[in-house]
């Protein structure tokens, strides 16, 4: 009656072993470390750089426990925070500006656990420490940037219909087109008005000519600003994720602000540097008339910019931007079919394809520079001669040294640039000592709560109370293992949810134990009472946990940030408690009492 088949015991045993292994890394803690990564993500770290890091530390007599390659970065494990800060200064001075040297924390768990992907939970900002930023998007600049795009679009549309115009100027977010005659202006107004429905056009007669001024309509302005905010959030998330910051929080706050939290990052200056790391693409024409000697000396002719060329030396490019990365819909790495060199294949949107087709048609025989701009520095990846008109909206960029670099550049272009500048309006640093205090208090609250529950259960239900307490401990083990497997971020609300789960999980065992008592009072034998207690309490346990699960799902669906974290832990805790309170505790009861044929009394 009260026996499980062997396979059930084996399954429960395997589950407990796996849960123990995946919970174990959380008890090893973390050690201070220094992370070295290249400023330009197209560069790769290798064993040569690793040797350079080791040599610099040895020369400065900085003791370290290990140096390892981790993705596209090098991590140096150190004994304490004092040595960590010294190592950071030494490496920053030794490696120069090409590399970012940041303070970090790495898991102290042994390698064999990492080899089976048994990793500790990520800790949130309130537990691990880190930096908190509140950034505000410059919405005025977003509108001005949109106006710059319309300048280029106006030129393309007017040239396409062969409508003559003078010059196109911009003041703030207003774009003004100058004409010699009223007929030219009216024709342009009809053309541009049909193409750009989101713009409001204002004609004006002046003494020196006729003008047509375009401004975004109010609803279009709102749309541009919303797009700028969402694009900036996406870009920040892509760039931070690439740099390996564990579980960053990047979310909108209000109409123009973004909250960024980087757990584990203690270096505020480097965190700002991380947020500024974006890349975009610009296509400009090379100034063929520029004096090569002046260009080599960094002297820019009027209307030009001097940029470094990957092909060697400097080149002069026109200030007018032909096309920007805003027109890129997709970027993927590949190879040039003719030369076999690594390349990046770019797809342009409709407007971008038209502009690129017109420019290449009008400048056959001239050089076009493709600039990659990262951290405010422009570099000409390639500057090929235009051989023929290029249409279809698909462009190939060569000049990549390796296939990996082509992959990195494609990823950078997909990540995009900030749609509008952002400024930090608030910054806070949460020290690791405060995080350690929060962990300590949260841990002790869970332990004391657990011990109080165990004391009550053992006193009130004797042996069955002890079995319930062991099942409760297994519930905590399973919950922590699940969170570790999911690589969830544990915060203070998450620790509160664990404490609540432990308090609620014992309810199922209380229901079972009370039902067994009732069956014994009703005259059933102990074996029959145990069987009936578990079978008849199951429906009540299921109903009560299901209603709590519904509440947890509602919290996750409607909540945000800490509330969602609380909801996730709560829902997972409900699932583990149902397994441990019913299946695991039943297995223990069966092992203790199930094989006693003439059972006359049980300790409950």
Secondary structure, 3 states (H helix, E strand, C coil): CCCCCHHHHHHHHHHHHHHHHHHHHHHCCEEEEEEEEECCCCCCCCHHHHHHHHHHHHHCCCCCCEEEEECCEEEEECCCHHHHHHHHHHHHHHHHHHEEEEEEEEECCCHHHHHCCCCCCEECHHHHCEEEEEEEECHHHHHHHHHHHHHHHHHHHHHHCCCCCCCEEEECCEEEEEECCHHHHHHHHHHHHHHCCCEEEEEEEECCEEEEEEEECHHHHHHHHHHHHHHHHHHHHHHHHHCCCCCCEEEEECCCEEEEEEECCCCHHHHHHHHCCCEEEEEEEECCCCCHHHHHCCCCCCCEEEEEECCCCEEEEECCCCEEHHHEEEEEEEECCCCCCEEEEEEECHHHHHHHHHHHHHCCCCEEEEEEEECCEEEEEECCECCCCCCCCEEEECCCCCHHHHHHHHHHHHHCCCCCCEEEEEEEEECHHHHHHHHHHHHHHHHHHHHHHHHHHHHHHHHHHHHHHHHHHHHHHHHHHHHHHCCCEECHHHHHHHHHHHHHHHHHHHHHHHHHHHHHHCCCCHHHHHHHHHHHHHHHHHHHHHHHHHHHHHHHHHCCCHHHHHHHHHHHHHHHHHHHHHHHHHHHHHHHHCCCCCCCCCCC
